[in-house]
Amino acid sequence: MSAAVEDFRVEASPKDGTLLGSRYRIAGVLGRGGTAEVYLALDETTGAPVVVKWLYPHAARDPQHRERFVAGARATMAVAHPAVARVFAVEETESDPPYVIMEALVGEPLSAYLDAHGAMPEPLALAIGREVAKGVAAAHAAGIIHRDLKPGNLFLVALPGEVPHVKIIDFGFAKDTRDPEAGPSSTNLVLGTAQYMAPEQVLADPVDARTDVYGFGTVLFRLVTGHLPFDLDVSVDLFSHQIFSPTPPPSWLVDGLDADLEQVILRCMRKHPDNRYPSMDAVLADLERIASGGEIAPLPLERDPDVYKPRNHSGRVAAETLAAHFGADAPPPPTSRMDPESLGERHDP
C-alpha cells in the first residue's frame, strides 16, 4: 500500500498550484522549520504524493546552510535502499533558494514515538534496528558516512494494515568519501548531535564507518531502554562522559533484556574505534543471529584498555581540558613517534 495525498494534512500556501520541474504541483504546506519550509506536492507523472523541502531565502544566503542542504540531499540520492528515504531531485540556481523533491512518508519520526511511548518492545526494537543497520550499511557501501544517526533522523512509517518499518531521512551531516571536497568538512569542526557522538566526533577527529557504528549503538540503547546512555544536555560533563565513561549496561534499566542484544549495544559503543564492530555489516550479522535464535561470538578488545586517543593537536588539548574538569586521567600519549593514531606529525630525533 502506498501513501496518497489524502493521507496528509496541509495548510494553504501562496505557492499552491505551482508546478516545479514541469512535474510536481504544490498542494499545500506540511510544516515550517528554522531553515526550510516543507510542502506536499503531487507528482503528475506518477500520481503519487511527494515532499518538497525548500530552503528559506535567508538560509540559502548562508553558504554553510546551503552547502549542507544540497550535499545532504545528493548523498541521500547516492544510496538506493528501502530503509533510506528516496530523494528524486535536487534543484538549485545561483539566484533562487534550492529545493529537494523527496519521498512522502506516512508516520512519525522515531523520536516522537519514543517521547510518547518510552522504550520499544524488544522484538520491535530488534526489527527496527536491523532495518536501520541495513540502510546504514548500504550508505557505507555507497561511500557515505552519515555522522548523525539519531531517532529524529529516522522515520517510523506506519501505513494502515502494514507492519511499521523505518527509513533514514536526513543526511545533512554526511561525509561523502567519494569526494572529500563535498559537504561540510570535518577538520576542526564538530558535526553531529552531542548525545549520539562518538569520541572522535567530540574531538573533531577524522570519522569513518565505525563512527556510525557508535551512533547506531546509542540509538539501539535508547530504543530498548527509553533513555540515553549519557542523558545530559550539551555540556562539558556530557562531552567528558562521551570521552571517558564506559557505556552503562542497558540491563541496568531493563529487566530481562536479551544478553546478546546488550552485548551488541556495548560493542558498538566502545571508545576506541578499533574495539567496535569493524563495519555495519558485522553489526547486522550479529543482529540477524539474535533474531534467528542464534548466539553471537565474542568480540575481544583490539586495544586494551578501551581508551580513545586523540589524533589531532586541538583534540588532545580538548581531551586534556575535559579530563581536568572531569577528574579523569588524560588520554595516554602515542606509543611511538610514528604511531598513526598520534598527532599525525612526524618528529625526527
Secondary structure by P-SEA (a helix, b strand, c coil): cccccccbbbbbcccccccccccbbbcccccccccbbbbbbbcccccbbbbbbbbcccccccaaaaaaaaaaaaaaaacccccbbbbccccccccbbbbbbbbbbccccaaaaaaacccccaaaaaaaaaaaaaaaaaaaaaccccccccccccccccccccccccccccccccccccccccccccccccccccccccccccccccccaaaaaaaaaaaaaaaacccccccccccaaaaaaaccccccccccccccccaaaaaaaaaacccccccccccaaaaaaaaaaaaacccccccccccccbbbbbccaaaaaaaaaaaaaaccccccccccccccccccccccc
